[in-house]
Amino acid sequence: MNVNRNVLYLIIAVLAIAVGVLSYQLHEARKKPEGFQINVGPDGLKIQSK
C-alpha cells in the first residue's frame, strides 16, 4: 500500500512540474519583444519601436 501512495505522489509531482513548464513557455511566447523592427516595403523604409 505504501508503494502505491509513493507512485501517486510521484505522478502528482510530475504533473505539477509539467504544468509549471508549460505555463512558463506560454508566458515567454506571449511576452512582447523588446527593441525595434525595420520593415522595407513598397511604401519605403519603416522603423517601429516595440
mmCIF entry with sequence, helices, sheets and N, C-alpha, C, O atoms, coordinates in Angstrom:
data_MODEL
# 
_entry.id   MODEL 
# 
_entity.id                         1 
_entity.type                       polymer 
_entity.pdbx_number_of_molecules   1 
# 
_entity_poly.entity_id                      1 
_entity_poly.type                           'polypeptide(L)' 
_entity_poly.nstd_linkage                   no 
_entity_poly.nstd_monomer                   no 
_entity_poly.pdbx_seq_one_letter_code       MNVNRNVLYLIIAVLAIAVGVLSYQLHEARKKPEGFQINVGPDGLKIQSK 
_entity_poly.pdbx_seq_one_letter_code_can   MNVNRNVLYLIIAVLAIAVGVLSYQLHEARKKPEGFQINVGPDGLKIQSK 
_entity_poly.pdbx_strand_id                 A 
# 
loop_
_entity_poly_seq.entity_id 
_entity_poly_seq.num 
_entity_poly_seq.mon_id 
_entity_poly_seq.hetero 
1 1  MET n 
1 2  ASN n 
1 3  VAL n 
1 4  ASN n 
1 5  ARG n 
1 6  ASN n 
1 7  VAL n 
1 8  LEU n 
1 9  TYR n 
1 10 LEU n 
1 11 ILE n 
1 12 ILE n 
1 13 ALA n 
1 14 VAL n 
1 15 LEU n 
1 16 ALA n 
1 17 ILE n 
1 18 ALA n 
1 19 VAL n 
1 20 GLY n 
1 21 VAL n 
1 22 LEU n 
1 23 SER n 
1 24 TYR n 
1 25 GLN n 
1 26 LEU n 
1 27 HIS n 
1 28 GLU n 
1 29 ALA n 
1 30 ARG n 
1 31 LYS n 
1 32 LYS n 
1 33 PRO n 
1 34 GLU n 
1 35 GLY n 
1 36 PHE n 
1 37 GLN n 
1 38 ILE n 
1 39 ASN n 
1 40 VAL n 
1 41 GLY n 
1 42 PRO n 
1 43 ASP n 
1 44 GLY n 
1 45 LEU n 
1 46 LYS n 
1 47 ILE n 
1 48 GLN n 
1 49 SER n 
1 50 LYS n 
# 
_struct_asym.id          A 
_struct_asym.entity_id   1 
# 
_struct_conf.conf_type_id            HELX_P 
_struct_conf.id                      HELX_P1 
_struct_conf.pdbx_PDB_helix_id       AA1 
_struct_conf.beg_label_comp_id       ASN 
_struct_conf.beg_label_asym_id       A 
_struct_conf.beg_label_seq_id        2 
_struct_conf.pdbx_beg_PDB_ins_code   ? 
_struct_conf.end_label_comp_id       ARG 
_struct_conf.end_label_asym_id       A 
_struct_conf.end_label_seq_id        30 
_struct_conf.pdbx_end_PDB_ins_code   ? 
_struct_conf.beg_auth_comp_id        ASN 
_struct_conf.beg_auth_asym_id        A 
_struct_conf.beg_auth_seq_id         2 
_struct_conf.end_auth_comp_id        ARG 
_struct_conf.end_auth_asym_id        A 
_struct_conf.end_auth_seq_id         30 
_struct_conf.pdbx_PDB_helix_class    1 
_struct_conf.details                 ? 
_struct_conf.pdbx_PDB_helix_length   29 
# 
_struct_conf_type.id          HELX_P 
_struct_conf_type.criteria    ? 
_struct_conf_type.reference   ? 
# 
_struct_sheet.id               AA1 
_struct_sheet.type             ? 
_struct_sheet.number_strands   2 
_struct_sheet.details          ? 
# 
_struct_sheet_order.sheet_id     AA1 
_struct_sheet_order.range_id_1   1 
_struct_sheet_order.range_id_2   2 
_struct_sheet_order.offset       ? 
_struct_sheet_order.sense        anti-parallel 
# 
loop_
_struct_sheet_range.sheet_id 
_struct_sheet_range.id 
_struct_sheet_range.beg_label_comp_id 
_struct_sheet_range.beg_label_asym_id 
_struct_sheet_range.beg_label_seq_id 
_struct_sheet_range.pdbx_beg_PDB_ins_code 
_struct_sheet_range.end_label_comp_id 
_struct_sheet_range.end_label_asym_id 
_struct_sheet_range.end_label_seq_id 
_struct_sheet_range.pdbx_end_PDB_ins_code 
_struct_sheet_range.beg_auth_comp_id 
_struct_sheet_range.beg_auth_asym_id 
_struct_sheet_range.beg_auth_seq_id 
_struct_sheet_range.end_auth_comp_id 
_struct_sheet_range.end_auth_asym_id 
_struct_sheet_range.end_auth_seq_id 
AA1 1 PHE A 36 ? GLY A 41 ? PHE A 36 GLY A 41 
AA1 2 GLY A 44 ? SER A 49 ? GLY A 44 SER A 49 
# 
loop_
_atom_site.group_PDB 
_atom_site.id 
_atom_site.type_symbol 
_atom_site.label_atom_id 
_atom_site.label_alt_id 
_atom_site.label_comp_id 
_atom_site.label_asym_id 
_atom_site.label_entity_id 
_atom_site.label_seq_id 
_atom_site.pdbx_PDB_ins_code 
_atom_site.Cartn_x 
_atom_site.Cartn_y 
_atom_site.Cartn_z 
_atom_site.occupancy 
_atom_site.B_iso_or_equiv 
_atom_site.pdbx_formal_charge 
_atom_site.auth_seq_id 
_atom_site.auth_comp_id 
_atom_site.auth_asym_id 
_atom_site.auth_atom_id 
_atom_site.pdbx_PDB_model_num 
ATOM 1   N N  . MET A 1 1  ? 0.819  -1.197 0.000   1.00 0.00 ? 1  MET A N  1 
ATOM 2   C CA . MET A 1 1  ? 0.000  0.000  0.000   1.00 0.00 ? 1  MET A CA 1 
ATOM 3   C C  . MET A 1 1  ? 0.865  1.264  0.000   1.00 0.00 ? 1  MET A C  1 
ATOM 4   O O  . MET A 1 1  ? 0.498  2.268  -0.611  1.00 0.00 ? 1  MET A O  1 
ATOM 5   N N  . ASN A 1 2  ? 2.009  1.215  0.684   1.00 0.00 ? 2  ASN A N  1 
ATOM 6   C CA . ASN A 1 2  ? 2.891  2.368  0.761   1.00 0.00 ? 2  ASN A CA 1 
ATOM 7   C C  . ASN A 1 2  ? 3.518  2.678  -0.600  1.00 0.00 ? 2  ASN A C  1 
ATOM 8   O O  . ASN A 1 2  ? 3.754  3.841  -0.926  1.00 0.00 ? 2  ASN A O  1 
ATOM 9   N N  . VAL A 1 3  ? 3.791  1.628  -1.398  1.00 0.00 ? 3  VAL A N  1 
ATOM 10  C CA . VAL A 1 3  ? 4.380  1.826  -2.719  1.00 0.00 ? 3  VAL A CA 1 
ATOM 11  C C  . VAL A 1 3  ? 3.375  2.527  -3.634  1.00 0.00 ? 3  VAL A C  1 
ATOM 12  O O  . VAL A 1 3  ? 3.757  3.412  -4.400  1.00 0.00 ? 3  VAL A O  1 
ATOM 13  N N  . ASN A 1 4  ? 2.114  2.151  -3.568  1.00 0.00 ? 4  ASN A N  1 
ATOM 14  C CA . ASN A 1 4  ? 1.082  2.785  -4.386  1.00 0.00 ? 4  ASN A CA 1 
ATOM 15  C C  . ASN A 1 4  ? 0.964  4.273  -4.067  1.00 0.00 ? 4  ASN A C  1 
ATOM 16  O O  . ASN A 1 4  ? 0.785  5.092  -4.968  1.00 0.00 ? 4  ASN A O  1 
ATOM 17  N N  . ARG A 1 5  ? 1.064  4.619  -2.792  1.00 0.00 ? 5  ARG A N  1 
ATOM 18  C CA . ARG A 1 5  ? 0.970  6.015  -2.389  1.00 0.00 ? 5  ARG A CA 1 
ATOM 19  C C  . ARG A 1 5  ? 2.176  6.801  -2.912  1.00 0.00 ? 5  ARG A C  1 
ATOM 20  O O  . ARG A 1 5  ? 2.028  7.945  -3.343  1.00 0.00 ? 5  ARG A O  1 
ATOM 21  N N  . ASN A 1 6  ? 3.361  6.200  -2.879  1.00 0.00 ? 6  ASN A N  1 
ATOM 22  C CA . ASN A 1 6  ? 4.556  6.876  -3.386  1.00 0.00 ? 6  ASN A CA 1 
ATOM 23  C C  . ASN A 1 6  ? 4.469  7.091  -4.898  1.00 0.00 ? 6  ASN A C  1 
ATOM 24  O O  . ASN A 1 6  ? 4.909  8.121  -5.408  1.00 0.00 ? 6  ASN A O  1 
ATOM 25  N N  . VAL A 1 7  ? 3.909  6.128  -5.604  1.00 0.00 ? 7  VAL A N  1 
ATOM 26  C CA . VAL A 1 7  ? 3.739  6.273  -7.050  1.00 0.00 ? 7  VAL A CA 1 
ATOM 27  C C  . VAL A 1 7  ? 2.740  7.386  -7.336  1.00 0.00 ? 7  VAL A C  1 
ATOM 28  O O  . VAL A 1 7  ? 2.935  8.161  -8.272  1.00 0.00 ? 7  VAL A O  1 
ATOM 29  N N  . LEU A 1 8  ? 1.683  7.477  -6.552  1.00 0.00 ? 8  LEU A N  1 
ATOM 30  C CA . LEU A 1 8  ? 0.699  8.533  -6.724  1.00 0.00 ? 8  LEU A CA 1 
ATOM 31  C C  . LEU A 1 8  ? 1.335  9.905  -6.485  1.00 0.00 ? 8  LEU A C  1 
ATOM 32  O O  . LEU A 1 8  ? 1.085  10.839 -7.247  1.00 0.00 ? 8  LEU A O  1 
ATOM 33  N N  . TYR A 1 9  ? 2.151  10.037 -5.442  1.00 0.00 ? 9  TYR A N  1 
ATOM 34  C CA . TYR A 1 9  ? 2.852  11.299 -5.181  1.00 0.00 ? 9  TYR A CA 1 
ATOM 35  C C  . TYR A 1 9  ? 3.806  11.640 -6.319  1.00 0.00 ? 9  TYR A C  1 
ATOM 36  O O  . TYR A 1 9  ? 3.933  12.807 -6.688  1.00 0.00 ? 9  TYR A O  1 
ATOM 37  N N  . LEU A 1 10 ? 4.466  10.652 -6.871  1.00 0.00 ? 10 LEU A N  1 
ATOM 38  C CA . LEU A 1 10 ? 5.381  10.866 -7.986  1.00 0.00 ? 10 LEU A CA 1 
ATOM 39  C C  . LEU A 1 10 ? 4.625  11.369 -9.214  1.00 0.00 ? 10 LEU A C  1 
ATOM 40  O O  . LEU A 1 10 ? 5.087  12.291 -9.886  1.00 0.00 ? 10 LEU A O  1 
ATOM 41  N N  . ILE A 1 11 ? 3.477  10.780 -9.514  1.00 0.00 ? 11 ILE A N  1 
ATOM 42  C CA . ILE A 1 11 ? 2.670  11.202 -10.660 1.00 0.00 ? 11 ILE A CA 1 
ATOM 43  C C  . ILE A 1 11 ? 2.181  12.636 -10.466 1.00 0.00 ? 11 ILE A C  1 
ATOM 44  O O  . ILE A 1 11 ? 2.205  13.431 -11.405 1.00 0.00 ? 11 ILE A O  1 
ATOM 45  N N  . ILE A 1 12 ? 1.740  12.969 -9.258  1.00 0.00 ? 12 ILE A N  1 
ATOM 46  C CA . ILE A 1 12 ? 1.278  14.326 -8.977  1.00 0.00 ? 12 ILE A CA 1 
ATOM 47  C C  . ILE A 1 12 ? 2.419  15.322 -9.123  1.00 0.00 ? 12 ILE A C  1 
ATOM 48  O O  . ILE A 1 12 ? 2.217  16.408 -9.666  1.00 0.00 ? 12 ILE A O  1 
ATOM 49  N N  . ALA A 1 13 ? 3.608  14.978 -8.650  1.00 0.00 ? 13 ALA A N  1 
ATOM 50  C CA . ALA A 1 13 ? 4.762  15.874 -8.759  1.00 0.00 ? 13 ALA A CA 1 
ATOM 51  C C  . ALA A 1 13 ? 5.144  16.087 -10.215 1.00 0.00 ? 13 ALA A C  1 
ATOM 52  O O  . ALA A 1 13 ? 5.442  17.215 -10.610 1.00 0.00 ? 13 ALA A O  1 
ATOM 53  N N  . VAL A 1 14 ? 5.143  15.038 -11.017 1.00 0.00 ? 14 VAL A N  1 
ATOM 54  C CA . VAL A 1 14 ? 5.477  15.158 -12.437 1.00 0.00 ? 14 VAL A CA 1 
ATOM 55  C C  . VAL A 1 14 ? 4.456  16.031 -13.155 1.00 0.00 ? 14 VAL A C  1 
ATOM 56  O O  . VAL A 1 14 ? 4.825  16.866 -13.981 1.00 0.00 ? 14 VAL A O  1 
ATOM 57  N N  . LEU A 1 15 ? 3.187  15.847 -12.850 1.00 0.00 ? 15 LEU A N  1 
ATOM 58  C CA . LEU A 1 15 ? 2.145  16.680 -13.471 1.00 0.00 ? 15 LEU A CA 1 
ATOM 59  C C  . LEU A 1 15 ? 2.278  18.139 -13.062 1.00 0.00 ? 15 LEU A C  1 
ATOM 60  O O  . LEU A 1 15 ? 2.092  19.031 -13.889 1.00 0.00 ? 15 LEU A O  1 
ATOM 61  N N  . ALA A 1 16 ? 2.599  18.396 -11.797 1.00 0.00 ? 16 ALA A N  1 
ATOM 62  C CA . ALA A 1 16 ? 2.770  19.776 -11.336 1.00 0.00 ? 16 ALA A CA 1 
ATOM 63  C C  . ALA A 1 16 ? 3.956  20.436 -12.029 1.00 0.00 ? 16 ALA A C  1 
ATOM 64  O O  . ALA A 1 16 ? 3.877  21.606 -12.405 1.00 0.00 ? 16 ALA A O  1 
ATOM 65  N N  . ILE A 1 17 ? 5.046  19.709 -12.203 1.00 0.00 ? 17 ILE A N  1 
ATOM 66  C CA . ILE A 1 17 ? 6.212  20.246 -12.901 1.00 0.00 ? 17 ILE A CA 1 
ATOM 67  C C  . ILE A 1 17 ? 5.878  20.512 -14.362 1.00 0.00 ? 17 ILE A C  1 
ATOM 68  O O  . ILE A 1 17 ? 6.289  21.532 -14.916 1.00 0.00 ? 17 ILE A O  1 
ATOM 69  N N  . ALA A 1 18 ? 5.141  19.608 -14.989 1.00 0.00 ? 18 ALA A N  1 
ATOM 70  C CA . ALA A 1 18 ? 4.761  19.790 -16.393 1.00 0.00 ? 18 ALA A CA 1 
ATOM 71  C C  . ALA A 1 18 ? 3.880  21.032 -16.560 1.00 0.00 ? 18 ALA A C  1 
ATOM 72  O O  . ALA A 1 18 ? 4.061  21.788 -17.515 1.00 0.00 ? 18 ALA A O  1 
ATOM 73  N N  . VAL A 1 19 ? 2.941  21.251 -15.654 1.00 0.00 ? 19 VAL A N  1 
ATOM 74  C CA . VAL A 1 19 ? 2.091  22.439 -15.720 1.00 0.00 ? 19 VAL A CA 1 
ATOM 75  C C  . VAL A 1 19 ? 2.933  23.698 -15.542 1.00 0.00 ? 19 VAL A C  1 
ATOM 76  O O  . VAL A 1 19 ? 2.706  24.697 -16.226 1.00 0.00 ? 19 VAL A O  1 
ATOM 77  N N  . GLY A 1 20 ? 3.891  23.660 -14.640 1.00 0.00 ? 20 GLY A N  1 
ATOM 78  C CA . GLY A 1 20 ? 4.763  24.810 -14.435 1.00 0.00 ? 20 GLY A CA 1 
ATOM 79  C C  . GLY A 1 20 ? 5.596  25.131 -15.669 1.00 0.00 ? 20 GLY A C  1 
ATOM 80  O O  . GLY A 1 20 ? 5.721  26.297 -16.045 1.00 0.00 ? 20 GLY A O  1 
ATOM 81  N N  . VAL A 1 21 ? 6.163  24.120 -16.298 1.00 0.00 ? 21 VAL A N  1 
ATOM 82  C CA . VAL A 1 21 ? 6.983  24.322 -17.501 1.00 0.00 ? 21 VAL A CA 1 
ATOM 83  C C  . VAL A 1 21 ? 6.134  24.845 -18.648 1.00 0.00 ? 21 VAL A C  1 
ATOM 84  O O  . VAL A 1 21 ? 6.547  25.769 -19.349 1.00 0.00 ? 21 VAL A O  1 
ATOM 85  N N  . LEU A 1 22 ? 4.971  24.277 -18.848 1.00 0.00 ? 22 LEU A N  1 
ATOM 86  C CA . LEU A 1 22 ? 4.097  24.740 -19.923 1.00 0.00 ? 22 LEU A CA 1 
ATOM 87  C C  . LEU A 1 22 ? 3.606  26.170 -19.680 1.00 0.00 ? 22 LEU A C  1 
ATOM 88  O O  . LEU A 1 22 ? 3.479  26.949 -20.624 1.00 0.00 ? 22 LEU A O  1 
ATOM 89  N N  . SER A 1 23 ? 3.336  26.512 -18.438 1.00 0.00 ? 23 SER A N  1 
ATOM 90  C CA . SER A 1 23 ? 2.918  27.877 -18.115 1.00 0.00 ? 23 SER A CA 1 
ATOM 91  C C  . SER A 1 23 ? 4.038  28.865 -18.413 1.00 0.00 ? 23 SER A C  1 
ATOM 92  O O  . SER A 1 23 ? 3.788  29.943 -18.952 1.00 0.00 ? 23 SER A O  1 
ATOM 93  N N  . TYR A 1 24 ? 5.268  28.506 -18.066 1.00 0.00 ? 24 TYR A N  1 
ATOM 94  C CA . TYR A 1 24 ? 6.408  29.385 -18.336 1.00 0.00 ? 24 TYR A CA 1 
ATOM 95  C C  . TYR A 1 24 ? 6.607  29.559 -19.839 1.00 0.00 ? 24 TYR A C  1 
ATOM 96  O O  . TYR A 1 24 ? 6.868  30.669 -20.302 1.00 0.00 ? 24 TYR A O  1 
ATOM 97  N N  . GLN A 1 25 ? 6.487  28.486 -20.600 1.00 0.00 ? 25 GLN A N  1 
ATOM 98  C CA . GLN A 1 25 ? 6.651  28.581 -22.050 1.00 0.00 ? 25 GLN A CA 1 
ATOM 99  C C  . GLN A 1 25 ? 5.555  29.451 -22.669 1.00 0.00 ? 25 GLN A C  1 
ATOM 100 O O  . GLN A 1 25 ? 5.836  30.224 -23.585 1.00 0.00 ? 25 GLN A O  1 
ATOM 101 N N  . LEU A 1 26 ? 4.331  29.344 -22.197 1.00 0.00 ? 26 LEU A N  1 
ATOM 102 C CA . LEU A 1 26 ? 3.239  30.175 -22.698 1.00 0.00 ? 26 LEU A CA 1 
ATOM 103 C C  . LEU A 1 26 ? 3.484  31.640 -22.365 1.00 0.00 ? 26 LEU A C  1 
ATOM 104 O O  . LEU A 1 26 ? 3.235  32.521 -23.189 1.00 0.00 ? 26 LEU A O  1 
ATOM 105 N N  . HIS A 1 27 ? 3.971  31.898 -21.160 1.00 0.00 ? 27 HIS A N  1 
ATOM 106 C CA . HIS A 1 27 ? 4.290  33.267 -20.755 1.00 0.00 ? 27 HIS A CA 1 
ATOM 107 C C  . HIS A 1 27 ? 5.372  33.863 -21.652 1.00 0.00 ? 27 HIS A C  1 
ATOM 108 O O  . HIS A 1 27 ? 5.245  35.007 -22.088 1.00 0.00 ? 27 HIS A O  1 
ATOM 109 N N  . GLU A 1 28 ? 6.418  33.120 -21.930 1.00 0.00 ? 28 GLU A N  1 
ATOM 110 C CA . GLU A 1 28 ? 7.501  33.596 -22.784 1.00 0.00 ? 28 GLU A CA 1 
ATOM 111 C C  . GLU A 1 28 ? 7.026  33.821 -24.217 1.00 0.00 ? 28 GLU A C  1 
ATOM 112 O O  . GLU A 1 28 ? 7.486  34.752 -24.879 1.00 0.00 ? 28 GLU A O  1 
ATOM 113 N N  . ALA A 1 29 ? 6.122  32.992 -24.697 1.00 0.00 ? 29 ALA A N  1 
ATOM 114 C CA . ALA A 1 29 ? 5.631  33.119 -26.068 1.00 0.00 ? 29 ALA A CA 1 
ATOM 115 C C  . ALA A 1 29 ? 4.753  34.363 -26.224 1.00 0.00 ? 29 ALA A C  1 
ATOM 116 O O  . ALA A 1 29 ? 4.727  34.962 -27.299 1.00 0.00 ? 29 ALA A O  1 
ATOM 117 N N  . ARG A 1 30 ? 4.047  34.754 -25.188 1.00 0.00 ? 30 ARG A N  1 
ATOM 118 C CA . ARG A 1 30 ? 3.135  35.901 -25.265 1.00 0.00 ? 30 ARG A CA 1 
ATOM 119 C C  . ARG A 1 30 ? 3.803  37.214 -24.872 1.00 0.00 ? 30 ARG A C  1 
ATOM 120 O O  . ARG A 1 30 ? 3.212  38.280 -25.042 1.00 0.00 ? 30 ARG A O  1 
ATOM 121 N N  . LYS A 1 31 ? 5.008  37.152 -24.358 1.00 0.00 ? 31 LYS A N  1 
ATOM 122 C CA . LYS A 1 31 ? 5.696  38.366 -23.918 1.00 0.00 ? 31 LYS A CA 1 
ATOM 123 C C  . LYS A 1 31 ? 6.048  39.226 -25.128 1.00 0.00 ? 31 LYS A C  1 
ATOM 124 O O  . LYS A 1 31 ? 6.467  38.708 -26.163 1.00 0.00 ? 31 LYS A O  1 
ATOM 125 N N  . LYS A 1 32 ? 5.876  40.546 -24.993 1.00 0.00 ? 32 LYS A N  1 
ATOM 126 C CA . LYS A 1 32 ? 6.184  41.453 -26.083 1.00 0.00 ? 32 LYS A CA 1 
ATOM 127 C C  . LYS A 1 32 ? 7.694  41.484 -26.315 1.00 0.00 ? 32 LYS A C  1 
ATOM 128 O O  . LYS A 1 32 ? 8.474  41.561 -25.365 1.00 0.00 ? 32 LYS A O  1 
ATOM 129 N N  . PRO A 1 33 ? 8.092  41.424 -27.563 1.00 0.00 ? 33 PRO A N  1 
ATOM 130 C CA . PRO A 1 33 ? 9.528  41.518 -27.843 1.00 0.00 ? 33 PRO A CA 1 
ATOM 131 C C  . PRO A 1 33 ? 10.033 42.941 -27.587 1.00 0.00 ? 33 PRO A C  1 
ATOM 132 O O  . PRO A 1 33 ? 9.296  43.912 -27.757 1.00 0.00 ? 33 PRO A O  1 
ATOM 133 N N  . GLU A 1 34 ? 11.273 43.047 -27.185 1.00 0.00 ? 34 GLU A N  1 
ATOM 134 C CA . GLU A 1 34 ? 11.873 44.345 -26.920 1.00 0.00 ? 34 GLU A CA 1 
ATOM 135 C C  . GLU A 1 34 ? 12.670 44.789 -28.138 1.00 0.00 ? 34 GLU A C  1 
ATOM 136 O O  . GLU A 1 34 ? 13.085 43.968 -28.955 1.00 0.00 ? 34 GLU A O  1 
ATOM 137 N N  . GLY A 1 35 ? 12.878 46.098 -28.249 1.00 0.00 ? 35 GLY A N  1 
ATOM 138 C CA . GLY A 1 35 ? 13.698 46.609 -29.331 1.00 0.00 ? 35 GLY A CA 1 
ATOM 139 C C  . GLY A 1 35 ? 12.875 47.305 -30.385 1.00 0.00 ? 35 GLY A C  1 
ATOM 140 O O  . GLY A 1 35 ? 11.880 47.964 -30.083 1.00 0.00 ? 35 GLY A O  1 
ATOM 141 N N  . PHE A 1 36 ? 13.297 47.153 -31.627 1.00 0.00 ? 36 PHE A N  1 
ATOM 142 C CA . PHE A 1 36 ? 12.617 47.805 -32.728 1.00 0.00 ? 36 PHE A CA 1 
ATOM 143 C C  . PHE A 1 36 ? 12.563 46.880 -33.931 1.00 0.00 ? 36 PHE A C  1 
ATOM 144 O O  . PHE A 1 36 ? 13.270 45.874 -34.001 1.00 0.00 ? 36 PHE A O  1 
ATOM 145 N N  . GLN A 1 37 ? 11.712 47.244 -34.870 1.00 0.00 ? 37 GLN A N  1 
ATOM 146 C CA . GLN A 1 37 ? 11.504 46.439 -36.069 1.00 0.00 ? 37 GLN A CA 1 
ATOM 147 C C  . GLN A 1 37 ? 11.715 47.327 -37.288 1.00 0.00 ? 37 GLN A C  1 
ATOM 148 O O  . GLN A 1 37 ? 11.222 48.455 -37.335 1.00 0.00 ? 37 GLN A O  1 
ATOM 149 N N  . ILE A 1 38 ? 12.447 46.816 -38.272 1.00 0.00 ? 38 ILE A N  1 
ATOM 150 C CA . ILE A 1 38 ? 12.702 47.546 -39.507 1.00 0.00 ? 38 ILE A CA 1 
ATOM 151 C C  . ILE A 1 38 ? 11.988 46.813 -40.639 1.00 0.00 ? 38 ILE A C  1 
ATOM 152 O O  . ILE A 1 38 ? 12.230 45.628 -40.872 1.00 0.00 ? 38 ILE A O  1 
ATOM 153 N N  . ASN A 1 39 ? 11.101 47.531 -41.343 1.00 0.00 ? 39 ASN A N  1 
ATOM 154 C CA . ASN A 1 39 ? 10.364 46.967 -42.466 1.00 0.00 ? 39 ASN A CA 1 
ATOM 155 C C  . ASN A 1 39 ? 10.725 47.718 -43.739 1.00 0.00 ? 39 ASN A C  1 
ATOM 156 O O  . ASN A 1 39 ? 10.752 48.948 -43.764 1.00 0.00 ? 39 ASN A O  1 
ATOM 157 N N  . VAL A 1 40 ? 10.999 46.960 -44.794 1.00 0.00 ? 40 VAL A N  1 
ATOM 158 C CA . VAL A 1 40 ? 11.248 47.554 -46.103 1.00 0.00 ? 40 VAL A CA 1 
ATOM 159 C C  . VAL A 1 40 ? 10.170 47.027 -47.031 1.00 0.00 ? 40 VAL A C  1 
ATOM 160 O O  . VAL A 1 40 ? 10.055 45.821 -47.245 1.00 0.00 ? 40 VAL A O  1 
ATOM 161 N N  . GLY A 1 41 ? 9.378  47.943 -47.581 1.00 0.00 ? 41 GLY A N  1 
ATOM 162 C CA . GLY A 1 41 ? 8.289  47.533 -48.451 1.00 0.00 ? 41 GLY A CA 1 
ATOM 163 C C  . GLY A 1 41 ? 8.053  48.544 -49.543 1.00 0.00 ? 41 GLY A C  1 
ATOM 164 O O  . GLY A 1 41 ? 8.881  49.423 -49.781 1.00 0.00 ? 41 GLY A O  1 
ATOM 165 N N  . PRO A 1 42 ? 6.934  48.420 -50.200 1.00 0.00 ? 42 PRO A N  1 
ATOM 166 C CA . PRO A 1 42 ? 6.630  49.332 -51.312 1.00 0.00 ? 42 PRO A CA 1 
ATOM 167 C C  . PRO A 1 42 ? 6.478  50.785 -50.852 1.00 0.00 ? 42 PRO A C  1 
ATOM 168 O O  . PRO A 1 42 ? 6.668  51.704 -51.648 1.00 0.00 ? 42 PRO A O  1 
ATOM 169 N N  . ASP A 1 43 ? 6.142  51.000 -49.587 1.00 0.00 ? 43 ASP A N  1 
ATOM 170 C CA . ASP A 1 43 ? 5.987  52.354 -49.064 1.00 0.00 ? 43 ASP A CA 1 
ATOM 171 C C  . ASP A 1 43 ? 7.312  52.940 -48.572 1.00 0.00 ? 43 ASP A C  1 
ATOM 172 O O  . ASP A 1 43 ? 7.352  54.086 -48.125 1.00 0.00 ? 43 ASP A O  1 
ATOM 173 N N  . GLY A 1 44 ? 8.371  52.178 -48.648 1.00 0.00 ? 44 GLY A N  1 
ATOM 174 C CA . GLY A 1 44 ? 9.685  52.652 -48.204 1.00 0.00 ? 44 GLY A CA 1 
ATOM 175 C C  . GLY A 1 44 ? 10.119 51.969 -46.918 1.00 0.00 ? 44 GLY A C  1 
ATOM 176 O O  . GLY A 1 44 ? 9.646  50.883 -46.582 1.00 0.00 ? 44 GLY A O  1 
ATOM 177 N N  . LEU A 1 45 ? 11.011 52.614 -46.218 1.00 0.00 ? 45 LEU A N  1 
ATOM 178 C CA . LEU A 1 45 ? 11.605 52.088 -45.009 1.00 0.00 ? 45 LEU A CA 1 
ATOM 179 C C  . LEU A 1 45 ? 10.800 52.553 -43.782 1.00 0.00 ? 45 LEU A C  1 
ATOM 180 O O  . LEU A 1 45 ? 10.522 53.743 -43.638 1.00 0.00 ? 45 LEU A O  1 
ATOM 181 N N  . LYS A 1 46 ? 10.426 51.605 -42.897 1.00 0.00 ? 46 LYS A N  1 
ATOM 182 C CA . LYS A 1 46 ? 9.696  51.942 -41.678 1.00 0.00 ? 46 LYS A CA 1 
ATOM 183 C C  . LYS A 1 46 ? 10.454 51.360 -40.489 1.00 0.00 ? 46 LYS A C  1 
ATOM 184 O O  . LYS A 1 46 ? 10.850 50.195 -40.505 1.00 0.00 ? 46 LYS A O  1 
ATOM 185 N N  . ILE A 1 47 ? 10.648 52.167 -39.475 1.00 0.00 ? 47 ILE A N  1 
ATOM 186 C CA . ILE A 1 47 ? 11.275 51.713 -38.232 1.00 0.00 ? 47 ILE A CA 1 
ATOM 187 C C  . ILE A 1 47 ? 10.258 51.924 -37.125 1.00 0.00 ? 47 ILE A C  1 
ATOM 188 O O  . ILE A 1 47 ? 9.786  53.038 -36.897 1.00 0.00 ? 47 ILE A O  1 
ATOM 189 N N  . GLN A 1 48 ? 9.924  50.820 -36.433 1.00 0.00 ? 48 GLN A N  1 
ATOM 190 C CA . GLN A 1 48 ? 8.909  50.869 -35.383 1.00 0.00 ? 48 GLN A CA 1 
ATOM 191 C C  . GLN A 1 48 ? 9.516  50.413 -34.073 1.00 0.00 ? 48 GLN A C  1 
ATOM 192 O O  . GLN A 1 48 ? 10.253 49.428 -34.028 1.00 0.00 ? 48 GLN A O  1 
ATOM 193 N N  . SER A 1 49 ? 9.204  51.136 -33.004 1.00 0.00 ? 49 SER A N  1 
ATOM 194 C CA . SER A 1 49 ? 9.613  50.740 -31.674 1.00 0.00 ? 49 SER A CA 1 
ATOM 195 C C  . SER A 1 49 ? 8.601  49.746 -31.130 1.00 0.00 ? 49 SER A C  1 
ATOM 196 O O  . SER A 1 49 ? 7.400  49.891 -31.357 1.00 0.00 ? 49 SER A O  1 
ATOM 197 N N  . LYS A 1 50 ? 9.073  48.751 -30.422 1.00 0.00 ? 50 LYS A N  1 
ATOM 198 C CA . LYS A 1 50 ? 8.165  47.750 -29.875 1.00 0.00 ? 50 LYS A CA 1 
ATOM 199 C C  . LYS A 1 50 ? 7.977  47.939 -28.406 1.00 0.00 ? 50 LYS A C  1 
ATOM 200 O O  . LYS A 1 50 ? 7.240  47.181 -27.776 1.00 0.00 ? 50 LYS A O  1 
# 
